[in-house]
Amino acid sequence: MTTVEILYVGGPTAVVELGGVRLLTDPTFDAPGEYPIGSRKLVKTAGPALPPKGLAPVDAVLLSHDQHPDNLDGAGRTYLTEAPLTLSTASAYERIGAPVRALPSWEHIELPRPDGGVLRVTAVPALHGPEGSEPIVGEVTGFVLSGEGLPTVYVSGDNASLDVVRAIAGRLGPFDVAVLFAGAARTPLVPDAPLTLTSEAAARATEILGARHVVPLHFEHWGHFTQDGATLTKAFAEAGLTERLHLLEPGGSVRL
């Protein structure tokens, strides 16, 4: 089976290469600082390990959502104007327009592979907080990557719901690789519940998905994360899943 290679740029941003197709998740390339969102501010504590020009060209961007600066920032928006294709939510298309293409949950497109095959990209649901928070936090999507002779890869986006994970596993699992947005993000917008997976939930999601490998993203580099790499390491160890966890350093990569 063909391998998947993941390069961790920082925050929610990574390059996923599968079947010769290169995909970039949630482009965030701005410097550290305070970034307003409505009447609030999100604080970025570290910049990307690589600038946009330090990355080889990609075939498409997988954008979980556009409405929060920790998932799409100013430099990320500029990047979208130069990318050949961006897949995201209907809301993102309404706000940004081209080059965003809306991909509704459970629908897919096929991207050509250099070997003559195709990489199927399927949009899957994501819930950015507890049940009922959608009107507050907005629409979010995840993605599943698959194809003949390829590993099946789940990219969660900012999902906090294990019920959503169960639905995805039931329809499209099991998975070879799960790219899980973690960090247990918390903001005053939804003060009583995390907006992304806790470390413990990430470990449980690994079991639900049947994932042989897990690469966490979006668990550091912003002040609103309440858990980090250390809590991920602990949670996976307690669940007996240490060998499945690949905790990358910014700028580092793994081939799975």
C-alpha positions, 0 to 999 in steps of 0.5 A: 500500500502507498504511504501517506506523508504529513508535514507539520507546519504549525497550528492546524496547518499541515501538508498531507501527501497521498498518492502523489497528491499534495493537500494543505490543511487550514492555512495559517501563516501569520506571525504571533500576536493578537487577532480580533474576532468580533469583540474578542481576540485570539492570541497566537503564540508562535508562527509557522515553521515554514512560510508559504513560499517554503512549501512546494505547490499543493493540488488543493486546500482542505479548509475546515472553516473560514470564520476563525483566524486560528484556522484561516488568517490573513496570509492564509487568505492570500494563499487561497487566491493562488491555490488551484482548489479550496474545498470547504463549507457552503458558508465559506463559499458564501463569504469568500467565493472562488477559489473556494468550492463548497463540498457538502457532508458525505459528498466527494470529488476525485482528484487525479493522481500522477499514476493515473488513479484518483484520490477521493476527497469526501466531506464529513460532518464536524461539530465545533463545540457541544450540541447546539453550538452551531449557530454560535461557532458556525459551520465546520467540515472534516474530510476523508481521503481514500483511493485504490491502493491508498491508506484511508485518512481522516482529517477531523477539522475543528470537531469536538464530538465523539458522536460525529466520529462514530458516524464517520467511522460507521460510514467510511471506516476503519481508518489507517491514519487520523489527523485529529485537531485537539487541544481542548480549545476554550473561549468565552464564546462557549464557556462551558465546553471545549470547542475541539477534542480533549486529549482523552477524547482524541484517544477515544476517537482513535479507538472508534476510528480503528486508526492505526496511526494518529497525527494531532494538529491544532493543539498548540500555538494559540492561547485558547488551547487548554491541553497540549502535547504532554496531555496527548502523550499521557492520554494515549499512554493511559489508553494503551495507544502510545505506539499509534501517536505521532506527535510532530515538532513544527517543521517535522514530518512522518511517513506512515 
